[in-house]
Amino acid sequence: MIFLSIFFCISQNSEEIGLDIIGRVAYYRALMKIKRVLTIAGSDPTAGAGLQADLRVFASLNIYGMAVPTAITIQNTKGVKGIIPLPAGAVRNQLKTLFDDVKIDAVKTGMLLTKENVLAVEEAIKRHRIKKFIIDPIIRSGTGVKLLKDDAVSALKKRLFPLAMIITPNINEAEMLTGIKIKDEKDVRLAAKAIYKMGPKYVLIKGGHLKGEANDFLFDGKKLIVFKGKRAEGIKLHGAGCVFSAAITAYLSKGLLVAEAVGEAKRFINKAIKRAVAIGRGRKVLYKMP
């Protein structure tokens, strides 16, 4: 009887240990599958745009999001009232400290503001050989406030564009980057080709500011793919471009091809726009993420 009791206890303990090991293996496998994505952008207190919006998108798509702020904006849903830049040294130290610890699967930039911040990002992307690097070239706010200084625009094009997997300007930004006035799809193609020559692998021109349907245009150096969408008539939005680019980043981190990621992100943003809400007396923000 004593022998049987001892045998039973040993067997039971072995089974528990085995289950514990299996559980730990499953846990670490699941942990390895978690995608870690970094946004480098300005802080928006409304959380409708900027790094706060990016983090909300990442969370909704089961991505672990991290953020390095480049500036603090003073704004509400009616517009930007002021900008407080973070020192480039602080941005550089944030990036170095984070990359020294965490394996990052994809990086997205939004508002960088200064040339020094652009150079800090370049240093990190090159040092850590980030392949999935997405640039949302924030140059002006929707209400016309400059969010990227003139010398920073030049540095962005020369230093960061050649490192990017995809660049996602809206119509206004594409015009500022190329000097091409965009009125129709023919102009979109010309602008996309001009930006492509600056070095990125793909260019997505977000067409929400064009007349007619809200179509977006992906250029891979050879062909222009049109992602069609219906316009939400009469709705002025804050941060829709940030959300769209963040969703593309999230899907790329999951292993989707660029065209697939853009397609999924387009469906994501279309659903989010339908759920836009007015939290203040200005533009609507995207509230419930799909």
N, C-alpha and C positions, 0 to 999 in steps of 0.2 A: 504493500500500500504506500509506504514511504517512497519507494522507487517510482511508482506511478505518479505520485504527487509532484516529485521533483521533475520527472519527465514532462508532465503537463505544464509546469511553471516555465521550464526552459523553452518548450515549444511555443507557449503563449508569448513569452518575452521575445523570442526570435521573430515571431509573426509581427509583433508590434514594432520591433526594430526595422523589419523589412518594409512595413507600411510607412514608417517614418522616413526611411531612405527614399522610397518611391515618391512620397509627398515632397521631399526636399528637391529631388531631381525635377519633378514636375514644376515646382515653384521656380527653380532657377531657369528652366527652359522657357517658362512664361515670361520671366524677367528679361531674358535675352531677346524675346520677341517685341518687347516694348520699344517703340520708336521714340527717340529723343530729338526734339527739334528746337532750334534756337531762333528767336526773333531779335533783331537789333533795330530799334526804332524809338520814336518819341513816345512819351507818356501822354495819354489823353484822359483827363479826369472824368469825361462822360462815359468812357469805355466803349464808345461807338466806333472808334478808329484806333490807330496806333497799336502799341504792344498789348494793351488790354484786350482789344478786339482779336488780335492774333491768338492770344492765349485762350480766349473763349472758343475760337474755332478749333484749335488743337484739342482741347478737352472734349469737345463734342464729337470728335473723330477718333477718340481713344488714343491720342498722341500725348506723350509727356512733353509739355511745353516749358521752355525756359526763356528768359528775357534779359537783355542788356539794354538799359535806357541810354539814349544819346542826348536827350533834352527833355525838359519839363514844359509842356505847353499850358498856357492859361487860356482856356476856352470853354465854351458851352455849345449847345446845339445850334446857336445862332452864328458862331464864328470864333476865330482865333483872336484873342486879345493881347497875347504876348508870348514870348518864348524865352526860356532860361536854358542856355546850353550847358551841358556837362563838359568839364575839361576833357580834352582828348586823352590825357594821361589816365583819367579815371575809366574811360571807355576801354582803353588798351589793357589796363590792369584787370578789369572785369573779365574781358575775353581771355586773357592769359590764364587767370585763376580757374575759370570755368573749364577751358579746354584741357588744362593740366589734370583735371579730375574726371571729366565725363566724356565718353565717346558719343559724339554728336552725329546724327544721321543726316541732317539737312539744316541749312541756314537760310533764313529770309531776312533781307534788309528792307526797312521802310524809310522813314525820315532820318537822314544822317546829318543834315544841317551844315556841317563844316568840312573843309578839305582835310583837316587833321583827323576827323572821325573816319573819313573815307580811307585814309592811309592806314589807320589802325585796323580797320576791317580787312584791308588788303593783306596786311601782315599776317593776321590770324588765318585767313582763308588759304594763303600760300603755305604757311608753316604746317598746317594740319591737313593739307591736301583735300579740302572739302570739294567733292564733286557735285553734290546736289545743293547748288548755291543759287538762290532765287532773288532777283533784284526787283523790287517795286520802286521805281524811281520817283519818289515823292518830291516834287519841285515846288508846287504851290498848293495851298488848301483850296477847297471847293469855293471858298469866298474870296480867293485871290491873294492871300497872304503868302509871301515867299518863305518856303521851308527848306530851301537848299541855296546856299550862297553861290554867287557866280563862279568863283574859282573852284568850288566844290563840284559844280556841274561838269566842268572840264576834267577834273580828277576822276569823277565817277565814270565818265566815258572812257578815259584812257587807262585807268588803273583797275576798275572793277568789271566793266563790261566783258573784257576778254576772259574773265574767270567764271562767268555766269553760265549756268545751264539754260536759264530762261530769264528774260526781262519782260516785265508786264506793265508798260506804260498805258495810260488812257490816251484819248485823242489829243487833249491839250498838251500832255507831257511829250507825246510823240512829235507834235509840232515844235515844241521848244527844243527837243533834242536834235531835230533834223533841219528845221527852218522850212519845212514843207507844209503848206496850208492844206489841211485834209478836209475835203468836202464829200468824198464818195469812196467807193471801194477801190477804184483805180489809184487814188491818192494814198489810201491805206497801204496798198502794195508797194508803192514807191517809198513810203516812210519805213515800212518793215524792212525792205531791202537795204535802205541806208543805215538803219540801226544794226541789222545783221552784220554789215561790213565792219562795225565797231568791235566785233569779237564774240558775241554770245552764240551758243548753239541754236537757240530758238528765240523768237520774238513773238510775244502775244500782245497785240494792240486791242485794248478793251474799248469797244465801240459804243458804250453807253451814251456818249456825248454827240454821236452822229444823229442826224434826223432819220426817221423811219424806225425799223425794228432794232432792238438792242442786241446786235450781233457782235461777236468777238472774232478776231482774226489771228490765226497761228501760222507763222512763217518759219520754215525749216531750212531756208536757203535755196529751195527749189520750188516748192508749191505752197500756196496759201490755202489753209483749211478754214472754213467758215463755221463757227458754232452759233447757230441761230437761237434767238430768244425774243420773247414778246416784251414790249416796253410796258412798264408800270406807269400808266398815264397819270399825270397830276401829282406824283409823289417825288419830293426832293429828299434825297438820302444822304446820310453822313456815314462814311466809312465803308461803303459797299465795295470799293476797290481794294481796300485792305483785306476785307473778309475773303474776297475772291482769290487774291494772291496767296493768302494764308492757307486756304483750302487746297490750292494747287500744291503748295509746299508739303502739306500733310499727306496728300495722296502720292506724291513723288517719294516721300520717305518710306511709304509702304511698299514701294517697288513697282508702281505703275509706270508705264512709258509716258513720255511727255504728253502726247495727244490724248491718251487715256485719262491722265491726271486732269488735264484741262476740261475734258468732257464731264468727268465726275464733279469737278469743282463748279462747272456751269450749272449742273442740275442742283447742286448744293445752294448756290447763290440765288437761283431762281426761287427755290422754296423759301429761303430766308427772307427775300424781298417781300414775298406775300404776307409774311408775319411781322413786317416792320411796324414799330410803334412810336408814338410821340411821347418822349419822356420829359420834354420841355416845350418851349414855344418856338423852336426853330425847326431844323430838319429832323426827319424820322431816323431812328437807328434800328439796326437789325437785332431783334430780341431773341426769339427762339430759333436756335440753330437746328437744322434737320438732324 
